[in-house]
């Protein structure tokens, strides 16, 4: 069996050194590619099991777009392509993604931040490669013949190449190709030749969520499938966050990341229960349970903040409550590490849970504290402190937000608890709790017995 190979295209010496250090404990060959002409590209892929391609794009933009397209066509298996982009060239990112790149990182590299995202892509590429190899064995595919076909594709005109590429996928028997209509119905075709769709759970702005079952096992899971391959970046970044936070029991567990039909798909644990939103609306929730759930949520967010991760979409719909009363925080699609440099400045999150700075496309750990304050406000008053019409978002929305004190709405709320809530909802970041750990420490200092149901007023 050939060693898996990681291609490093036009990387600097420092970048190559970092990659080799990160892969030191793996049985992976790293190969440096520099200043190769397009004519020499086919031999770079000949008889190699490529599991990941990393390209430094700090050169002529047109040439780099062409290079990414060429490499994409030559890959025998659709493993990830990661591009490194300088801040000065960040305006080209969309062109690189459209050309075939799956994710990007703004340089200079932050080693700690880069490592987790790199490992997610590497693990995904290895899984894709291993699945292709097992399919080849099952179907007796002549790999030499497939390689020759790919090389010939790149010698023909563009239109013929696109058609031959489709035929090549069909002849190779890959499970990754499916017509759009078949994908939309999703009816019976397994995801990644491994996860059998059972039923659609929900459809959101980023993708569709399916309940799936692992073939050959009785394990159920949730598959989050993006609407478009252009949303692959969100999936990969959510995976990197979930990998980083894997040890907290209150965070939904990531089983694996797979690539199917050119889309990266998150396979996560299936959490049975009801959302916090459903529980609150049912009015079947006691003060003790509210306090217990808030402490659990604080634990999750404090843990995330200690690992420099912002969730950015904390809301009752993203919180599942299991039958045993344990809480699970879902949907890390908007989450990011504070060190990540992102060219996208558009606000992400849910309007009625977003602080003023998030509406302006700027977030920090204290932005999550605002959402926590809104949930505590909701627990105390049974209403949200702010309501904005989504039909006007992101234009014509009110960015000045001053909450009505909860004691003006509901009697029985102590001055100390109201002070905690209002500090969470401070417009001025200097006055708001800096992170969830600060909020938790202050709350438990003021109310050491918080959780016994004595601080949040009883329903009714």
C-alpha positions in Angstrom: 0.0 0.0 0.0 1.3 3.4 -1.0 1.9 6.1 1.7 -0.7 8.8 1.8 0.7 12.0 0.4 0.1 15.7 1.4 1.0 18.1 -1.4 2.4 21.5 -0.4 2.2 23.8 -3.4 4.4 27.0 -3.4 4.5 27.1 0.4 7.2 29.1 2.1 10.0 27.3 4.0 8.4 28.3 7.4 5.0 27.0 6.3 6.4 23.7 5.1 8.3 23.3 8.4 5.0 23.9 10.3 3.2 21.3 8.2 5.9 18.7 8.7 5.9 19.3 12.4 2.1 18.8 12.6 2.4 15.5 10.6 5.4 14.2 12.4 3.5 11.5 14.3 1.5 10.4 11.2 2.5 7.9 8.5 2.1 10.6 5.9 4.5 11.7 3.2 4.7 15.4 2.6 5.8 16.6 -0.8 6.9 20.1 -1.7 5.9 21.4 -5.1 7.4 24.6 -6.4 7.4 26.4 -9.7 5.9 23.6 -11.7 4.5 24.3 -15.1 0.9 23.0 -15.9 2.4 20.5 -18.3 4.2 18.8 -15.4 1.1 18.6 -13.1 -0.1 15.1 -14.1 3.1 13.4 -13.0 2.7 15.0 -9.6 -0.4 12.9 -9.0 0.8 9.7 -10.8 0.6 6.7 -8.5 0.1 8.8 -5.4 -2.6 8.6 -2.8 -3.2 12.4 -2.2 -5.1 13.1 1.0 -4.8 16.9 1.2 -3.5 19.8 -1.0 -2.3 23.0 0.6 -1.6 26.0 -1.8 0.0 29.3 -1.0 -1.8 31.9 -3.2 0.6 34.8 -2.7 1.3 35.1 -6.4 -0.6 36.2 -9.5 -4.3 35.7 -8.9 -5.2 34.5 -12.4 -2.4 31.9 -12.4 -3.5 30.7 -9.0 -7.1 30.3 -10.0 -6.0 28.3 -13.0 -3.7 26.3 -10.8 -6.5 25.4 -8.4 -8.8 24.4 -11.2 -6.1 22.2 -12.7 -5.3 20.5 -9.5 -9.0 19.9 -8.8 -9.3 18.1 -12.1 -6.2 16.0 -11.6 -7.2 14.7 -8.1 -8.4 11.1 -8.5 -10.4 11.5 -5.3 -12.1 14.7 -4.2 -9.9 15.3 -1.1 -9.8 18.8 0.4 -7.9 21.7 -1.0 -6.8 24.4 1.5 -5.5 27.8 0.3 -3.3 30.2 2.3 -4.1 33.8 1.5 -2.3 37.0 2.5 -4.4 39.7 4.1 -3.6 42.0 1.1 -5.1 39.4 -1.3 -8.1 38.5 0.7 -10.4 40.0 -1.9 -9.5 37.0 -4.1 -10.8 34.4 -1.7 -14.2 33.9 -3.4 -12.4 33.3 -6.7 -10.3 30.6 -5.2 -13.3 28.9 -3.6 -15.2 29.0 -6.9 -12.2 27.5 -8.6 -12.3 24.5 -6.3 -10.7 25.4 -3.0 -12.5 24.0 0.1 -11.2 26.3 2.8 -8.9 29.3 3.3 -6.7 30.7 6.0 -5.5 34.3 6.2 -1.8 34.6 6.7 0.4 35.0 8.7 -0.5 31.6 10.3 -1.5 31.4 13.9 0.0 28.0 14.7 -2.6 27.0 17.4 -5.5 28.1 15.4 -4.2 26.6 12.2 -3.4 23.2 13.7 -7.0 22.3 14.6 -8.4 23.3 11.2 -5.5 21.5 9.5 -6.2 18.3 11.4 -9.9 18.4 10.5 -9.1 18.6 6.8 -6.4 16.0 7.0 -8.7 13.5 8.8 -11.5 14.2 6.3 -9.1 13.7 3.4 -7.8 10.4 4.8 -11.4 9.2 5.3 -12.3 10.1 1.7 -9.2 8.3 0.4 -9.8 5.2 2.4 -13.4 5.0 1.3 -12.4 5.3 -2.3 -9.8 2.5 -1.9 -12.4 0.2 -0.3 -14.8 0.9 -3.2 -12.0 0.2 -5.7 -11.4 -3.2 -4.1 -15.1 -4.1 -4.1 -15.7 -3.1 -7.7 -12.3 -4.3 -9.2 -11.5 -0.9 -10.6 -8.3 -0.7 -12.7 -6.6 2.3 -11.1 -4.0 2.6 -13.7 -6.7 3.0 -16.3 -8.4 5.7 -14.2 -5.1 7.7 -13.9 -4.7 7.6 -17.7 -8.2 8.9 -18.1 -7.6 11.8 -15.8 -4.4 12.8 -17.6 -6.2 12.7 -21.0 -8.9 14.9 -19.6 -6.4 17.7 -19.1 -5.2 17.4 -22.7 -8.6 18.1 -24.2 -10.6 21.2 -24.6 -12.5 22.6 -21.6 -16.0 21.5 -22.6 -14.9 18.0 -23.4 -12.9 17.8 -20.1 -16.0 18.7 -18.1 -18.0 15.9 -19.7 -15.3 13.4 -19.4 -14.9 14.2 -15.8 -18.5 13.3 -15.1 -18.2 10.1 -17.1 -15.0 9.3 -15.2 -16.8 9.6 -11.9 -19.5 7.3 -13.0 -17.1 4.7 -14.4 -15.0 4.8 -11.2 -18.1 4.0 -9.2 -17.7 6.7 -6.7 -20.6 7.4 -4.3 -19.8 11.1 -4.3 -21.6 11.9 -7.6 -25.4 12.3 -7.8 -27.7 14.4 -10.0 -29.1 17.5 -8.2 -32.6 16.1 -8.4 -31.5 12.9 -6.7 -29.7 14.9 -4.0 -32.8 17.0 -3.4 -35.0 14.0 -2.8 -32.2 12.3 -0.9 -34.4 9.2 -0.9 -32.3 6.1 -0.2 -28.9 6.9 -1.4 -26.4 6.6 1.4 -24.2 9.5 2.4 -20.6 8.7 1.8 -21.6 5.1 1.2 -22.0 4.8 5.0 -24.9 6.8 6.4 -28.5 5.9 5.3 -31.0 8.8 5.4 -34.0 8.1 7.6 -36.0 11.4 7.6 -35.5 15.1 7.2 -35.4 16.9 10.5 -35.2 20.6 9.4 -34.1 23.0 6.7 -32.2 26.2 7.6 -30.4 29.0 5.9 -27.1 27.1 5.7 -28.4 23.6 4.9 -30.6 20.6 5.5 -30.5 18.4 8.6 -31.2 14.7 8.2 -31.6 11.9 10.7 -29.3 9.1 9.4 -28.4 5.6 10.5 -25.0 4.0 10.1 -25.1 1.1 7.6 -24.4 -2.2 9.3 -24.9 -0.7 12.8 -27.9 0.5 14.8 -26.3 3.9 15.5 -28.4 7.0 14.7 -26.8 10.3 13.9 -27.6 13.7 12.4 -26.2 14.8 9.1 -25.9 18.5 8.4 -25.8 19.0 4.6 -25.0 22.5 3.2 -27.2 23.8 0.4 -24.1 24.5 -1.7 -20.5 23.5 -1.9 -19.8 27.3 -1.5 -20.8 26.8 2.2 -18.2 24.1 2.8 -16.1 26.5 4.7 -18.8 26.9 7.4 -18.9 23.1 7.8 -15.2 22.7 8.1 -14.9 25.5 10.6 -17.7 24.1 12.7 -15.9 20.8 12.7 -12.7 22.4 13.8 -14.5 24.1 16.7 -16.3 20.9 17.7 -13.0 19.0 17.7 -11.5 21.6 20.0 -14.4 21.4 22.4 -14.9 17.6 22.3 -14.4 16.9 26.0 -17.4 19.0 27.3 -20.5 16.8 27.8 -22.8 19.7 27.1 -21.6 20.2 23.5 -23.0 18.1 20.7 -20.5 15.4 19.7 -19.0 15.4 16.2 -18.7 11.8 14.9 -17.0 12.6 11.6 -16.8 14.9 8.6 -17.4 13.4 5.2 -17.5 14.7 1.6 -20.3 13.7 -0.6 -21.4 15.3 -3.9 -18.6 17.9 -3.5 -20.2 19.0 -0.1 -18.6 18.6 3.3 -21.2 17.1 5.7 -21.1 17.1 9.5 -22.1 13.8 11.1 -23.1 14.5 14.7 -24.6 12.7 17.6 -28.4 12.6 17.6 -29.8 14.3 20.7 -33.3 13.2 21.7 -35.4 15.6 23.7 -36.9 19.0 23.1 -35.5 22.4 22.5 -35.4 25.0 25.2 -37.7 27.1 23.1 -40.3 24.3 23.1 -39.9 23.8 26.9 -40.3 27.5 27.6 -43.4 27.7 25.4 -45.0 24.7 27.1 -44.7 26.6 30.4 -43.9 23.2 31.9 -40.6 24.4 33.4 -40.0 25.2 37.1 -37.7 27.9 38.6 -35.4 25.2 39.8 -35.1 23.7 36.3 -34.5 27.2 34.8 -31.6 27.8 37.2 -30.2 24.4 36.6 -30.3 24.8 32.8 -28.8 28.3 33.0 -25.9 27.0 35.1 -25.4 24.1 32.6 -25.4 26.6 29.7 -22.9 28.8 31.5 -20.6 25.8 32.0 -20.7 25.1 28.2 -20.0 28.7 27.2 -17.4 29.3 29.8 -15.6 26.2 28.6 -15.8 27.5 25.0 -14.5 30.9 26.0 -11.6 29.3 27.9 -10.7 27.7 24.5 -11.1 31.1 22.8 -14.2 30.0 20.9 -17.3 32.3 20.4 -20.5 30.5 19.6 -22.3 33.6 18.2 -25.7 32.1 17.9 -26.8 31.2 21.4 -30.6 31.0 21.5 -33.3 28.6 22.9 -33.7 26.9 19.5 -30.1 25.8 19.6 -30.3 24.2 23.0 -31.6 20.7 23.4 -32.9 19.3 26.7 -32.7 15.6 27.2 -35.2 13.5 29.2 -32.7 13.4 32.1 -32.6 17.2 32.3 -29.1 17.5 30.8 -28.5 20.2 28.3 -26.7 20.0 24.9 -25.7 23.1 22.9 -26.1 22.7 19.1 -25.3 24.5 15.9 -21.7 25.7 15.9 -22.0 26.9 12.2 -21.5 30.5 13.2 -18.8 29.8 15.8 -15.2 31.0 15.4 -12.0 31.2 17.3 -11.0 34.8 18.3 -7.7 34.4 16.5 -9.3 33.6 13.1 -9.0 36.4 10.6 -12.1 36.4 8.4 -12.7 38.5 5.3 -16.5 38.2 5.9 -17.7 41.2 7.9 -21.4 40.5 7.5 -23.3 39.9 10.8 -23.9 36.2 11.8 -26.4 35.0 14.4 -30.1 35.5 15.2 -31.3 39.0 15.3 -33.1 39.2 18.7 -30.1 37.6 20.4 -27.4 39.8 18.8 -25.7 42.7 20.6 -25.0 46.0 18.9 -21.4 45.1 18.0 -22.5 41.8 16.3 -25.0 43.7 14.2 -22.0 45.7 12.9 -20.1 42.5 12.0 -17.8 42.7 15.0 -17.9 40.0 17.7 -16.0 39.1 20.8 -16.5 36.8 23.8 -18.7 39.4 25.4 -21.1 39.0 22.5 -22.0 35.6 23.8 -22.5 37.1 27.3 -25.2 39.3 25.8 -27.1 36.2 24.5 -26.8 34.6 27.9 -28.3 37.7 29.5 -31.2 37.5 27.1 -31.9 33.9 28.1 -31.7 34.8 31.8 -34.1 37.7 31.1 -36.4 35.4 29.4 -36.4 32.9 32.3 -37.2 35.7 34.7 -39.9 37.6 32.7 -41.2 35.1 30.1 -40.4 37.6 27.4 -37.5 38.8 25.3 -36.0 42.2 26.1 -35.7 43.2 22.4 -37.7 42.4 19.3 -36.7 43.3 15.8 -38.6 42.4 12.6 -36.4 40.0 10.6 -38.0 41.4 7.3 -35.8 44.5 7.7 -32.6 42.7 8.6 -29.9 43.7 8.1 -31.1 47.2 7.0 -33.1 49.6 9.1 -32.6 47.7 12.4 -32.2 49.5 15.7 -28.7 49.3 17.0 -29.3 51.3 20.1 -30.6 48.8 22.6 -31.5 49.6 26.2 -33.5 46.9 28.0 -36.4 47.6 30.3 -35.4 46.4 33.7 -36.9 42.9 34.3 -38.4 44.0 37.7 -40.6 46.5 35.7 -42.2 43.5 34.0 -42.2 40.8 36.7 -42.3 41.1 40.5 -40.2 39.0 42.7 -36.9 39.6 40.9 -34.2 40.6 43.4 -32.1 43.8 42.8 -28.9 41.7 42.7 -30.2 39.3 40.0 -31.5 42.3 38.0 -28.0 43.9 38.2 -26.4 40.7 36.8 -28.9 40.6 33.9 -28.5 44.3 33.1 -24.7 44.0 33.2 -25.0 41.2 30.6 -27.1 43.6 28.4 -24.7 46.6 28.6 -24.2 48.2 25.3 -20.8 49.4 26.4 -18.4 46.5 26.2 -16.3 48.0 29.0 -19.2 47.6 31.4 -20.4 44.2 30.2 -18.9 40.9 31.5 -15.9 40.1 29.4 -16.7 36.4 29.1 -18.9 33.6 30.4 -16.5 32.7 33.2 -16.7 36.2 34.6 -20.5 36.0 34.5 -20.5 32.6 36.2 -18.1 33.7 38.9 -20.1 36.9 39.7 -23.5 35.1 39.7 -22.3 32.3 42.1 -20.5 34.9 44.3 -23.8 36.8 44.7 -26.0 33.7 44.8 -23.9 30.7 46.1 -27.1 28.6 46.1 -28.1 29.5 42.5 -29.7 26.4 41.1 -32.1 25.6 43.9 -34.9 27.6 42.3 -35.0 30.4 44.8 -33.7 33.3 42.6 -35.7 33.1 39.4 -39.4 33.9 40.2 -41.9 31.1 40.0 -44.1 30.9 36.9 -47.5 32.5 36.9 
